[in-house]
Amino acid sequence: MLMGIISWIILGLLAGFVASKVVTGQSQGVALDIVFGVVGALIGGWLFNALGAVRATGFNFWSLFVAVIGAVVLLVIWHAVRGRLSRT
């Protein structure tokens, strides 16, 4: 159980960091990278499942790819909403 949680945190950190670099060109910070990566993994798994593709299958490259795609989607939405809110 503990290794599962640690694996999620590590995968989340990696996915969040890569997604942050893709979307903004810089990291969002360790804590936010982990949050965006873990939530992104859930979103990516849902998206890939909805499209009929294989979702995350463990701690491997495919799972990292799924998590990064989900985190990119989440970050784009996050920045669109955050940018819209900060202008008002």
C-alpha positions as a Markdown table, in Angstrom:
| # | Residue | x | y | z |
|---|---|---|---|---|
| 1 | Met | 0.0 | 0.0 | 0.0 |
| 2 | Leu | 2.7 | 2.5 | 1.0 |
| 3 | Met | 4.7 | 1.7 | -2.2 |
| 4 | Gly | 1.5 | 2.3 | -4.2 |
| 5 | Ile | 1.1 | 5.7 | -2.7 |
| 6 | Ile | 4.8 | 6.5 | -3.2 |
| 7 | Ser | 4.5 | 5.3 | -6.8 |
| 8 | Trp | 1.5 | 7.6 | -7.4 |
| 9 | Ile | 3.4 | 10.6 | -5.9 |
| 10 | Ile | 6.5 | 9.9 | -8.0 |
| 11 | Leu | 4.5 | 9.3 | -11.2 |
| 12 | Gly | 2.4 | 12.4 | -10.4 |
| 13 | Leu | 5.5 | 14.5 | -9.9 |
| 14 | Leu | 7.1 | 13.4 | -13.2 |
| 15 | Ala | 3.8 | 13.8 | -15.2 |
| 16 | Gly | 3.0 | 17.2 | -13.6 |
| 17 | Phe | 6.5 | 18.5 | -14.3 |
| 18 | Val | 6.5 | 17.3 | -17.9 |
| 19 | Ala | 3.0 | 18.7 | -18.5 |
| 20 | Ser | 4.0 | 22.0 | -16.8 |
| 21 | Lys | 7.0 | 22.3 | -19.1 |
| 22 | Val | 4.8 | 21.6 | -22.2 |
| 23 | Val | 2.0 | 24.0 | -21.2 |
| 24 | Thr | 3.9 | 26.9 | -19.6 |
| 25 | Gly | 7.6 | 26.2 | -20.1 |
| 26 | Gln | 8.2 | 26.1 | -16.3 |
| 27 | Ser | 7.4 | 24.0 | -13.3 |
| 28 | Gln | 4.4 | 24.9 | -11.2 |
| 29 | Gly | 6.3 | 23.9 | -8.1 |
| 30 | Val | 6.7 | 20.4 | -6.5 |
| 31 | Ala | 3.4 | 20.3 | -4.7 |
| 32 | Leu | 1.3 | 21.6 | -7.7 |
| 33 | Asp | 3.2 | 19.3 | -10.1 |
| 34 | Ile | 2.3 | 16.3 | -7.9 |
| 35 | Val | -1.4 | 17.4 | -7.7 |
| 36 | Phe | -1.6 | 18.1 | -11.4 |
| 37 | Gly | 0.1 | 14.8 | -12.3 |
| 38 | Val | -2.0 | 12.6 | -10.0 |
| 39 | Val | -5.3 | 14.3 | -11.0 |
| 40 | Gly | -4.0 | 14.3 | -14.6 |
| 41 | Ala | -3.4 | 10.5 | -14.4 |
| 42 | Leu | -7.1 | 10.1 | -13.4 |
| 43 | Ile | -8.3 | 12.4 | -16.2 |
| 44 | Gly | -5.9 | 10.7 | -18.7 |
| 45 | Gly | -7.1 | 7.2 | -17.6 |
| 46 | Trp | -10.7 | 8.3 | -18.1 |
| 47 | Leu | -10.0 | 9.9 | -21.5 |
| 48 | Phe | -8.1 | 6.9 | -22.8 |
| 49 | Asn | -10.8 | 4.5 | -21.5 |
| 50 | Ala | -13.5 | 6.7 | -23.2 |
| 51 | Leu | -11.6 | 6.5 | -26.5 |
| 52 | Gly | -11.2 | 2.7 | -26.2 |
| 53 | Ala | -7.4 | 2.8 | -25.6 |
| 54 | Val | -5.6 | 1.2 | -22.7 |
| 55 | Arg | -5.4 | 3.4 | -19.6 |
| 56 | Ala | -2.6 | 3.4 | -17.0 |
| 57 | Thr | -1.3 | -0.1 | -16.3 |
| 58 | Gly | 1.2 | 0.4 | -13.5 |
| 59 | Phe | 4.4 | 2.3 | -13.1 |
| 60 | Asn | 5.7 | 2.3 | -16.7 |
| 61 | Phe | 6.2 | 4.6 | -19.7 |
| 62 | Trp | 2.6 | 4.1 | -20.9 |
| 63 | Ser | 1.2 | 5.2 | -17.6 |
| 64 | Leu | 3.5 | 8.2 | -17.5 |
| 65 | Phe | 2.3 | 9.1 | -21.1 |
| 66 | Val | -1.4 | 8.8 | -20.1 |
| 67 | Ala | -0.8 | 10.9 | -16.9 |
| 68 | Val | 1.1 | 13.6 | -18.9 |
| 69 | Ile | -1.8 | 13.8 | -21.5 |
| 70 | Gly | -4.3 | 14.1 | -18.7 |
| 71 | Ala | -2.2 | 16.7 | -16.8 |
| 72 | Val | -1.8 | 18.8 | -20.0 |
| 73 | Val | -5.6 | 18.8 | -20.5 |
| 74 | Leu | -6.0 | 19.8 | -16.8 |
| 75 | Leu | -3.3 | 22.5 | -17.0 |
| 76 | Val | -4.8 | 24.0 | -20.1 |
| 77 | Ile | -8.2 | 24.2 | -18.5 |
| 78 | Trp | -6.7 | 25.5 | -15.2 |
| 79 | His | -4.9 | 28.3 | -17.0 |
| 80 | Ala | -7.9 | 29.2 | -19.1 |
| 81 | Val | -10.1 | 29.5 | -16.0 |
| 82 | Arg | -7.5 | 31.1 | -13.9 |
| 83 | Gly | -6.6 | 33.6 | -16.6 |
| 84 | Arg | -10.3 | 34.4 | -17.1 |
| 85 | Leu | -10.9 | 34.9 | -13.4 |
| 86 | Ser | -7.8 | 37.1 | -12.9 |
| 87 | Arg | -8.9 | 39.5 | -15.6 |
| 88 | Thr | -12.3 | 40.3 | -13.9 |
